[in-house]
Amino acid sequence: MFPALNASAAASSTYSHIQSVGPSPVITPIVEVNGVYYRTATLPRNYSYALSNYPGDTYKVASGNVTVSASGVVTTTTATNARVEIYGGNGKLRMVYTVKVS
């Protein structure tokens, strides 16, 4: 029914792209206060992390030295903490990320 696979060849081709480089991000669980969601992301310097991708979301760096793309990818550049606000399609504040750069 199914062709036989060489397990070692399949494993090596499947996982060949995975590398462990530097510290991993630490993301806290979401906390909701008065309809706004809060979360902390501790990220390495020079790291990109996708915050969210809800249709209609817009992103604003309220403080700190990070960049955030129109698609919600935050990139750390220096060891400066930041606050990133995410606004829903209705223009209302939906989520706040505190970004700590390690």
C-alpha positions as CSV (number, residue, x, y, z in Angstrom):
1,M,0.0,0.0,0.0
2,F,2.6,2.6,1.0
3,P,6.2,2.5,-0.3
4,A,8.9,1.7,2.2
5,L,10.8,4.6,3.5
6,N,14.3,4.7,4.7
7,A,13.7,6.1,8.2
8,S,17.1,7.7,8.6
9,A,17.0,9.4,5.3
10,A,13.5,10.7,6.0
11,A,14.6,12.0,9.4
12,S,17.7,13.7,8.1
13,S,15.9,15.5,5.4
14,T,13.0,16.5,7.6
15,Y,15.0,18.0,10.4
16,S,18.0,19.2,8.6
17,H,16.8,22.9,8.8
18,I,16.5,22.9,12.6
19,Q,19.3,24.6,14.4
20,S,19.7,25.8,17.9
21,V,21.1,29.3,17.9
22,G,21.3,31.5,20.9
23,P,18.6,32.0,23.6
24,S,15.0,31.1,22.9
25,P,12.1,33.5,23.3
26,V,10.0,33.3,26.5
27,I,6.4,34.3,26.0
28,T,4.1,34.6,29.1
29,P,0.4,33.6,29.0
30,I,-2.1,36.2,28.0
31,V,-3.8,38.2,30.8
32,E,-7.1,40.0,30.0
33,V,-7.9,43.3,31.8
34,N,-11.0,45.3,30.9
35,G,-11.2,43.7,27.4
36,V,-7.5,44.4,26.6
37,Y,-5.0,41.5,26.5
38,Y,-1.5,41.8,27.9
39,R,1.5,39.6,27.3
40,T,5.2,39.8,27.9
41,A,7.7,38.5,25.4
42,T,11.4,38.2,26.4
43,L,13.3,38.1,23.1
44,P,17.0,37.9,22.2
45,R,18.6,40.9,20.6
46,N,18.4,41.0,16.7
47,Y,15.4,38.6,16.8
48,S,12.1,38.6,14.9
49,Y,8.8,37.3,16.4
50,A,5.3,37.3,14.9
51,L,2.9,39.0,17.4
52,S,-0.3,38.2,15.7
53,N,-1.9,38.2,12.3
54,Y,-5.6,38.9,12.8
55,P,-7.1,40.5,9.7
56,G,-7.4,44.3,10.2
57,D,-4.9,44.5,13.0
58,T,-2.5,47.5,13.1
59,Y,0.6,47.8,15.2
60,K,2.2,50.7,17.0
61,V,5.5,50.9,18.9
62,A,4.4,52.9,21.9
63,S,7.9,53.0,23.5
64,G,11.3,51.4,23.1
65,N,13.6,50.6,20.3
66,V,12.0,47.8,18.3
67,T,10.4,47.8,14.8
68,V,7.1,46.2,13.9
69,S,6.0,45.4,10.4
70,A,2.6,45.9,9.0
71,S,2.1,42.1,9.3
72,G,2.8,42.1,13.0
73,V,6.4,40.9,13.1
74,V,8.4,42.7,15.8
75,T,12.2,42.8,15.5
76,T,14.5,43.7,18.3
77,T,17.7,45.6,17.5
78,T,19.2,46.8,20.8
79,A,18.9,45.7,24.4
80,T,16.1,48.1,25.0
81,N,12.7,47.1,26.4
82,A,9.6,48.2,24.4
83,R,5.8,48.3,24.4
84,V,3.9,47.4,21.3
85,E,0.2,48.0,21.0
86,I,-2.1,46.1,18.7
87,Y,-5.3,47.7,17.5
88,G,-8.2,45.7,16.1
89,G,-9.9,46.4,12.8
90,N,-12.3,48.7,14.7
91,G,-9.4,50.9,15.8
92,K,-9.8,49.8,19.4
93,L,-6.8,48.7,21.5
94,R,-6.9,44.9,21.6
95,M,-3.5,43.8,22.9
96,V,-0.4,45.1,24.5
97,Y,3.0,43.3,24.3
98,T,5.8,44.3,26.7
99,V,8.9,43.3,24.9
100,K,12.0,42.6,27.1
101,V,15.2,42.3,25.2
102,S,17.8,39.9,26.6
